[in-house]
Amino acid sequence: MEMALRVAETLKSFRETRLSALRPPSEFFDVHRISRPADVNQAVSRISYNTRYFSGNYLVIFLALSVYALITSPWLLGALAFLIGGFILINRFGADPMQFGDATITQKSLYTGLFVIGIPLLWFASPFMVIFWLIGASAFLILGHACALEPGVESEYAGLGESV
């Protein structure tokens, strides 16, 4: 119960801080502002401004790609479910030592068994391939969008308050 309250509190603060920065789709997908940057300096300037301005939208893209990567990698999803589920079950039901015949099974031996099975299963699921795909796909989409989209009129006035 206590953990559920912490998760709910974390999601609430996440929604208030990160998702409040979401820009409307009409602004994010404005095809009239898409153009090729004239040079590298302009591309870097656009990327710098747009990654700050659209940070909430880019976070949603990253999260959507993360969910897609997990769904399309059933071995990784199964390995993570096994490890996380085993950890939760051991914490809930394996706190006290159990006696089976002459053998005593402790929480430490349950964790050892979980990791002896779970780590090779996780390694077989190739999590690094998924992580590198996620980094590459996110970088391509986010940097491509940030580089191609011209900053709006509000960007001209962004530094005005700082210089006064």
Steps between C-alpha positions, in 0.01 A plus 500: 500500500780735592679425172183571301475840666860580412444395138184712480685797652788458254263481202318810619820702533618366159175612341522843661864563407573324172165460331400859572765594242312319222436717199185450292526267198412787264816677615717188516401381150488845332607416144520868404801548731703208362806600300855395443748689718738725307813388683622304800473800734133544417439126545668503843303810597172335397584179684592693813178703500260225389628237744424739787171625355360157403658302787165357613411386147842340455458318831170357377673384179774332705247329727294380202813356337591332831160332522525395135848353560375298798191375320696390193761320712307223675814334643602821670148559626488145640844528662411830666165362616677194644759707688262769626225250582746271677638790702149606606397143588814436703451825692137419569510126577863403558597714798495208746720192449312193375579141591478227231614172646858552610552816295431852621418751227581859597422826326865521392484162325177602326667816367800296389274263307310791348818662372661173387200444273404861427834652399574247221139534386543877490831465317335271242230766446772744378408813693795693354361464149169646620675783684715594200198483267308724739785752518544500121132525413439772759801701390402474133140609557563767764808658344346479153187680616693756706734575211230531232246710691559875499455662840180700535467873544512458879865392471595855395375627836638215713825678589344847526409474870853390591679798345286769666 
